[in-house]
Each structure stands twice: as structure tokens, then as C-alpha cells.
């Protein structure tokens, strides 16, 4: 048997209990203001119209809770 440094004693992944959060409507998402980066103060809709690749970058890069990353509309 292969030696191990330790035996895992807890879950490998954390999962939130309950149903996943509801996604915003497209209109609500597009009106969300950015509070960071070079498009600070612009809405996601404005950025999508000006530079859609920045939206792709946000989707790949931002991993923490979106409420703290974006404004509230």
C-alpha cells in the first residue's frame, strides 16, 4: 500500500446548502455598475457594447461573491 502523509478527515469541496442563488434578469445584469478596473462607474451593458472581451475576462477572473465585486445596479 502506498504511504500517505495524512488521511483526509473532511470534505474536499465546500458546497453551499440550499438552492443556488437566482440569476438576475438580463436587464438587471446589464444595469449593474462596475466598482473596479478601467471601466469603473460603467454598467456591464455599456462595457458589453464597448469591449465585450472585458466581460469575458470578468467571467473568467472574478471568483468571489459577485455582490462584493459589483455595485447593486
N, CA, C and O atoms as CSV, one atom per row, in Angstrom:
chain,resi,resn,atom,element,x,y,z
A,1,UNK,N,N,0.840,-1.179,0.000
A,1,UNK,CA,C,0.000,0.000,0.000
A,1,UNK,C,C,0.887,1.245,0.000
A,1,UNK,O,O,1.897,1.302,0.701
A,2,UNK,N,N,0.490,2.247,-0.804
A,2,UNK,CA,C,1.236,3.491,-0.907
A,2,UNK,C,C,1.092,4.308,0.374
A,2,UNK,O,O,-0.014,4.448,0.895
A,3,UNK,N,N,2.194,4.848,0.886
A,3,UNK,CA,C,2.166,5.654,2.103
A,3,UNK,C,C,1.603,7.031,1.823
A,3,UNK,O,O,1.821,7.600,0.753
A,4,UNK,N,N,0.872,7.566,2.802
A,4,UNK,CA,C,0.294,8.906,2.687
A,4,UNK,C,C,0.785,9.738,3.862
A,4,UNK,O,O,1.066,9.204,4.935
A,5,UNK,N,N,0.886,11.038,3.660
A,5,UNK,CA,C,1.280,11.932,4.747
A,5,UNK,C,C,0.181,12.046,5.790
A,5,UNK,O,O,0.465,12.186,6.979
A,6,UNK,N,N,-1.062,11.986,5.357
A,6,UNK,CA,C,-2.187,12.052,6.284
A,6,UNK,C,C,-3.418,11.479,5.612
A,6,UNK,O,O,-3.445,11.259,4.401
A,7,UNK,N,N,-4.419,11.245,6.410
A,7,UNK,CA,C,-5.696,10.755,5.905
A,7,UNK,C,C,-6.678,11.908,5.891
A,7,UNK,O,O,-6.867,12.547,6.926
A,8,UNK,N,N,-7.315,12.205,4.763
A,8,UNK,CA,C,-8.298,13.296,4.744
A,8,UNK,C,C,-9.415,13.023,5.749
A,8,UNK,O,O,-9.918,11.905,5.850
A,9,UNK,N,N,-9.796,14.074,6.496
A,9,UNK,CA,C,-10.827,13.888,7.504
A,9,UNK,C,C,-12.069,14.720,7.243
A,9,UNK,O,O,-13.044,14.607,7.987
A,10,UNK,N,N,-12.066,15.542,6.226
A,10,UNK,CA,C,-13.211,16.400,5.955
A,10,UNK,C,C,-13.517,16.433,4.479
A,10,UNK,O,O,-12.856,15.767,3.682
A,11,UNK,N,N,-14.524,17.212,4.114
A,11,UNK,CA,C,-14.878,17.299,2.688
A,11,UNK,C,C,-13.777,17.972,1.886
A,11,UNK,O,O,-13.123,18.900,2.363
A,12,UNK,N,N,-13.584,17.504,0.685
A,12,UNK,CA,C,-12.584,18.087,-0.197
A,12,UNK,C,C,-13.100,19.395,-0.779
A,12,UNK,O,O,-12.328,20.333,-0.978
A,13,UNK,N,N,-14.394,19.463,-1.053
A,13,UNK,CA,C,-15.004,20.670,-1.608
A,13,UNK,C,C,-16.079,21.178,-0.658
A,13,UNK,O,O,-16.776,20.395,-0.014
A,14,UNK,N,N,-16.203,22.492,-0.580
A,14,UNK,CA,C,-17.301,23.069,0.183
A,14,UNK,C,C,-18.479,23.272,-0.747
A,14,UNK,O,O,-18.316,23.708,-1.887
A,15,UNK,N,N,-19.639,22.962,-0.267
A,15,UNK,CA,C,-20.854,23.174,-1.047
A,15,UNK,C,C,-21.814,23.984,-0.214
A,15,UNK,O,O,-21.957,23.766,0.989
A,16,UNK,N,N,-22.464,24.913,-0.860
A,16,UNK,CA,C,-23.479,25.700,-0.173
A,16,UNK,C,C,-24.725,24.852,-0.014
A,16,UNK,O,O,-25.098,24.093,-0.908
A,17,UNK,N,N,-25.352,24.992,1.121
A,17,UNK,CA,C,-26.593,24.261,1.308
A,17,UNK,C,C,-27.739,25.071,0.721
A,17,UNK,O,O,-27.666,26.297,0.638
A,18,UNK,N,N,-28.773,24.395,0.326
A,18,UNK,CA,C,-29.932,25.069,-0.233
A,18,UNK,C,C,-29.812,25.245,-1.733
A,18,UNK,O,O,-28.816,24.858,-2.344
A,19,UNK,N,N,-30.834,25.829,-2.311
A,19,UNK,CA,C,-30.836,26.014,-3.768
A,19,UNK,C,C,-29.818,27.074,-4.186
A,19,UNK,O,O,-29.487,27.960,-3.398
A,20,UNK,N,N,-29.324,26.988,-5.416
A,20,UNK,CA,C,-28.383,28.011,-5.895
A,20,UNK,C,C,-29.087,29.365,-5.983
A,20,UNK,O,O,-30.305,29.425,-6.152
A,21,UNK,N,N,-28.316,30.454,-5.868
A,21,UNK,CA,C,-28.943,31.778,-5.953
A,21,UNK,C,C,-29.564,31.998,-7.333
A,21,UNK,O,O,-29.069,31.485,-8.336
A,22,UNK,N,N,-30.643,32.761,-7.369
A,22,UNK,CA,C,-31.309,33.068,-8.635
A,22,UNK,C,C,-30.451,34.038,-9.443
A,22,UNK,O,O,-29.867,34.974,-8.896
A,23,UNK,N,N,-30.386,33.805,-10.718
A,23,UNK,CA,C,-29.648,34.696,-11.600
A,23,UNK,C,C,-30.487,35.942,-11.862
A,23,UNK,O,O,-31.714,35.865,-11.921
A,24,UNK,N,N,-29.823,37.098,-12.021
A,24,UNK,CA,C,-30.580,38.313,-12.317
A,24,UNK,C,C,-31.123,38.275,-13.741
A,24,UNK,O,O,-30.643,37.509,-14.577
A,25,UNK,N,N,-32.114,39.096,-14.007
A,25,UNK,CA,C,-32.614,39.216,-15.375
A,25,UNK,C,C,-31.519,39.866,-16.225
A,25,UNK,O,O,-30.594,40.477,-15.691
A,26,UNK,N,N,-31.629,39.732,-17.536
A,26,UNK,CA,C,-30.649,40.341,-18.426
A,26,UNK,C,C,-30.630,41.860,-18.231
A,26,UNK,O,O,-29.561,42.469,-18.195
A,27,UNK,N,N,-31.804,42.465,-18.105
A,27,UNK,CA,C,-31.887,43.917,-17.902
A,27,UNK,C,C,-31.185,44.334,-16.609
A,27,UNK,O,O,-30.454,45.324,-16.582
A,28,UNK,N,N,-31.410,43.578,-15.549
A,28,UNK,CA,C,-30.779,43.879,-14.267
A,28,UNK,C,C,-29.266,43.703,-14.350
A,28,UNK,O,O,-28.519,44.536,-13.838
A,29,UNK,N,N,-28.809,42.632,-14.987
A,29,UNK,CA,C,-27.373,42.392,-15.125
A,29,UNK,C,C,-26.716,43.498,-15.935
A,29,UNK,O,O,-25.650,43.986,-15.561
A,30,UNK,N,N,-27.335,43.899,-17.037
A,30,UNK,CA,C,-26.751,44.947,-17.884
A,30,UNK,C,C,-26.700,46.300,-17.177
A,30,UNK,O,O,-25.872,47.140,-17.529
A,31,UNK,N,N,-27.562,46.528,-16.191
A,31,UNK,CA,C,-27.570,47.817,-15.492
A,31,UNK,C,C,-26.663,47.825,-14.260
A,31,UNK,O,O,-26.573,48.839,-13.568
A,32,UNK,N,N,-25.994,46.708,-13.982
A,32,UNK,CA,C,-25.085,46.621,-12.834
A,32,UNK,C,C,-23.838,47.448,-13.094
A,32,UNK,O,O,-23.189,47.296,-14.129
A,33,UNK,N,N,-23.503,48.325,-12.154
A,33,UNK,CA,C,-22.316,49.189,-12.284
A,33,UNK,C,C,-21.077,48.474,-11.787
A,33,UNK,O,O,-21.112,47.765,-10.781
A,34,UNK,N,N,-19.985,48.669,-12.501
A,34,UNK,CA,C,-18.700,48.129,-12.069
A,34,UNK,C,C,-18.076,49.083,-11.056
A,34,UNK,O,O,-18.122,50.300,-11.233
A,35,UNK,N,N,-17.501,48.536,-10.011
A,35,UNK,CA,C,-16.852,49.344,-8.985
A,35,UNK,C,C,-15.360,49.062,-8.924
A,35,UNK,O,O,-14.736,49.251,-7.880
A,36,UNK,N,N,-14.786,48.615,-10.025
A,36,UNK,CA,C,-13.364,48.300,-10.096
A,36,UNK,C,C,-12.893,48.419,-11.529
A,36,UNK,O,O,-13.701,48.509,-12.454
A,37,UNK,N,N,-11.593,48.420,-11.708
A,37,UNK,CA,C,-10.992,48.326,-13.033
A,37,UNK,C,C,-11.134,49.552,-13.903
A,37,UNK,O,O,-11.602,50.604,-13.468
A,38,UNK,N,N,-10.725,49.392,-15.122
A,38,UNK,CA,C,-10.683,50.533,-16.040
A,38,UNK,C,C,-12.052,51.012,-16.485
A,38,UNK,O,O,-12.174,52.110,-17.029
A,39,UNK,N,N,-13.076,50.213,-16.265
A,39,UNK,CA,C,-14.437,50.622,-16.599
A,39,UNK,C,C,-15.242,50.965,-15.341
A,39,UNK,O,O,-16.470,50.888,-15.338
A,40,UNK,N,N,-14.538,51.340,-14.288
A,40,UNK,CA,C,-15.190,51.737,-13.035
A,40,UNK,C,C,-16.268,52.785,-13.326
A,40,UNK,O,O,-16.015,53.772,-14.016
A,41,UNK,N,N,-17.477,52.558,-12.788
A,41,UNK,CA,C,-18.567,53.503,-12.990
A,41,UNK,C,C,-19.432,53.223,-14.199
A,41,UNK,O,O,-20.522,53.784,-14.314
A,42,UNK,N,N,-18.982,52.378,-15.098
A,42,UNK,CA,C,-19.779,51.987,-16.257
A,42,UNK,C,C,-20.649,50.790,-15.883
A,42,UNK,O,O,-20.335,50.054,-14.948
A,43,UNK,N,N,-21.731,50.603,-16.611
A,43,UNK,CA,C,-22.560,49.417,-16.400
A,43,UNK,C,C,-22.016,48.259,-17.229
A,43,UNK,O,O,-21.269,48.460,-18.187
A,44,UNK,N,N,-22.401,47.050,-16.847
A,44,UNK,CA,C,-21.989,45.882,-17.629
A,44,UNK,C,C,-22.509,45.974,-19.065
A,44,UNK,O,O,-21.833,45.541,-19.998
A,45,UNK,N,N,-23.699,46.534,-19.242
A,45,UNK,CA,C,-24.242,46.713,-20.589
A,45,UNK,C,C,-23.391,47.649,-21.428
A,45,UNK,O,O,-23.136,47.377,-22.601
A,46,UNK,N,N,-22.948,48.753,-20.833
A,46,UNK,CA,C,-22.077,49.689,-21.551
A,46,UNK,C,C,-20.766,49.017,-21.935
A,46,UNK,O,O,-20.287,49.164,-23.060
A,47,UNK,N,N,-20.194,48.282,-20.994
A,47,UNK,CA,C,-18.928,47.596,-21.267
A,47,UNK,C,C,-19.122,46.529,-22.338
A,47,UNK,O,O,-18.273,46.371,-23.215
A,48,UNK,N,N,-20.229,45.799,-22.276
A,48,UNK,CA,C,-20.502,44.776,-23.292
A,48,UNK,C,C,-20.593,45.388,-24.679
A,48,UNK,O,O,-20.168,44.775,-25.658
A,49,UNK,N,N,-21.143,46.594,-24.771
A,49,UNK,CA,C,-21.253,47.276,-26.063
A,49,UNK,C,C,-19.909,47.832,-26.533
A,49,UNK,O,O,-19.617,47.839,-27.729
A,50,UNK,N,N,-19.080,48.304,-25.570
A,50,UNK,CA,C,-17.791,48.911,-25.912
A,50,UNK,C,C,-16.678,47.897,-26.116
A,50,UNK,O,O,-15.932,47.970,-27.093
A,51,UNK,N,N,-16.569,46.955,-25.195
A,51,UNK,CA,C,-15.473,45.986,-25.236
A,51,UNK,C,C,-15.911,44.653,-24.635
A,51,UNK,O,O,-15.632,44.382,-23.467
A,52,UNK,N,N,-16.591,43.819,-25.418
A,52,UNK,CA,C,-17.132,42.560,-24.897
A,52,UNK,C,C,-16.071,41.614,-24.351
A,52,UNK,O,O,-16.388,40.770,-23.512
A,53,UNK,N,N,-14.833,41.725,-24.795
A,53,UNK,CA,C,-13.788,40.840,-24.274
A,53,UNK,C,C,-13.515,41.113,-22.797
A,53,UNK,O,O,-13.042,40.226,-22.088
A,54,UNK,N,N,-13.807,42.330,-22.320
A,54,UNK,CA,C,-13.640,42.644,-20.898
A,54,UNK,C,C,-14.665,41.860,-20.071
A,54,UNK,O,O,-14.364,41.431,-18.957
A,55,UNK,N,N,-15.861,41.673,-20.608
A,55,UNK,CA,C,-16.881,40.868,-19.934
A,55,UNK,C,C,-16.400,39.424,-19.840
A,55,UNK,O,O,-16.583,38.778,-18.809
A,56,UNK,N,N,-15.788,38.912,-20.904
A,56,UNK,CA,C,-15.217,37.564,-20.874
A,56,UNK,C,C,-14.154,37.460,-19.788
A,56,UNK,O,O,-14.113,36.477,-19.048
A,57,UNK,N,N,-13.292,38.476,-19.691
A,57,UNK,CA,C,-12.241,38.489,-18.675
A,57,UNK,C,C,-12.850,38.465,-17.268
A,57,UNK,O,O,-12.384,37.726,-16.401
A,58,UNK,N,N,-13.884,39.269,-17.047
A,58,UNK,CA,C,-14.554,39.292,-15.738
A,58,UNK,C,C,-15.095,37.903,-15.408
A,58,UNK,O,O,-14.909,37.411,-14.295
A,59,UNK,N,N,-15.760,37.272,-16.371
A,59,UNK,CA,C,-16.358,35.958,-16.137
A,59,UNK,C,C,-15.299,34.914,-15.793
A,59,UNK,O,O,-15.558,34.020,-14.987
A,60,UNK,N,N,-14.120,35.011,-16.385
A,60,UNK,CA,C,-13.045,34.052,-16.100
A,60,UNK,C,C,-12.310,34.377,-14.807
A,60,UNK,O,O,-11.818,33.471,-14.135
A,61,UNK,N,N,-12.227,35.658,-14.446
A,61,UNK,CA,C,-11.345,36.103,-13.371
A,61,UNK,C,C,-12.018,36.256,-12.019
A,61,UNK,O,O,-11.456,35.840,-11.006
A,62,UNK,N,N,-13.195,36.837,-11.977
A,62,UNK,CA,C,-13.863,37.114,-10.711
A,62,UNK,C,C,-14.455,35.824,-10.171
A,62,UNK,O,O,-15.326,35.223,-10.800
A,63,UNK,N,N,-13.980,35.396,-9.001
A,63,UNK,CA,C,-14.467,34.153,-8.423
A,63,UNK,C,C,-15.137,34.357,-7.073
A,63,UNK,O,O,-15.847,33.470,-6.599
A,64,UNK,N,N,-14.928,35.497,-6.452
A,64,UNK,CA,C,-15.555,35.714,-5.149
A,64,UNK,C,C,-17.004,36.147,-5.328
A,64,UNK,O,O,-17.474,36.307,-6.455
A,65,UNK,N,N,-17.693,36.331,-4.246
A,65,UNK,CA,C,-19.106,36.690,-4.262
A,65,UNK,C,C,-19.330,37.935,-5.109
A,65,UNK,O,O,-18.729,38.978,-4.853
A,66,UNK,N,N,-20.193,37.830,-6.119
A,66,UNK,CA,C,-20.432,38.943,-7.046
A,66,UNK,C,C,-20.999,40.179,-6.357
A,66,UNK,O,O,-20.797,41.290,-6.849
A,67,UNK,N,N,-21.700,40.027,-5.238
A,67,UNK,CA,C,-22.246,41.198,-4.547
A,67,UNK,C,C,-21.121,42.125,-4.113
A,67,UNK,O,O,-21.285,43.345,-4.147
A,68,UNK,N,N,-19.990,41.579,-3.711
A,68,UNK,CA,C,-18.876,42.420,-3.262
A,68,UNK,C,C,-18.049,42.919,-4.444
A,68,UNK,O,O,-17.312,43.894,-4.297
A,69,UNK,N,N,-18.149,42.285,-5.604
A,69,UNK,CA,C,-17.375,42.686,-6.758
A,69,UNK,C,C,-18.044,43.775,-7.581
A,69,UNK,O,O,-17.362,44.598,-8.193
A,70,UNK,N,N,-19.356,43.789,-7.601
A,70,UNK,CA,C,-20.101,44.715,-8.432
A,70,UNK,C,C,-20.983,45.599,-7.571
A,70,UNK,O,O,-21.246,45.300,-6.406
A,71,UNK,N,N,-21.424,46.670,-8.154
A,71,UNK,CA,C,-22.390,47.522,-7.479
A,71,UNK,C,C,-23.747,46.855,-7.455
A,71,UNK,O,O,-23.897,45.739,-7.953
A,72,UNK,N,N,-24.703,47.493,-6.906
A,72,UNK,CA,C,-26.029,46.920,-6.776
A,72,UNK,C,C,-27.009,47.464,-7.804
A,72,UNK,O,O,-28.218,47.438,-7.576
A,73,UNK,N,N,-26.508,47.956,-8.932
A,73,UNK,CA,C,-27.381,48.396,-10.013
A,73,UNK,C,C,-27.482,49.825,-10.032
A,73,UNK,O,O,-28.179,50.384,-10.879
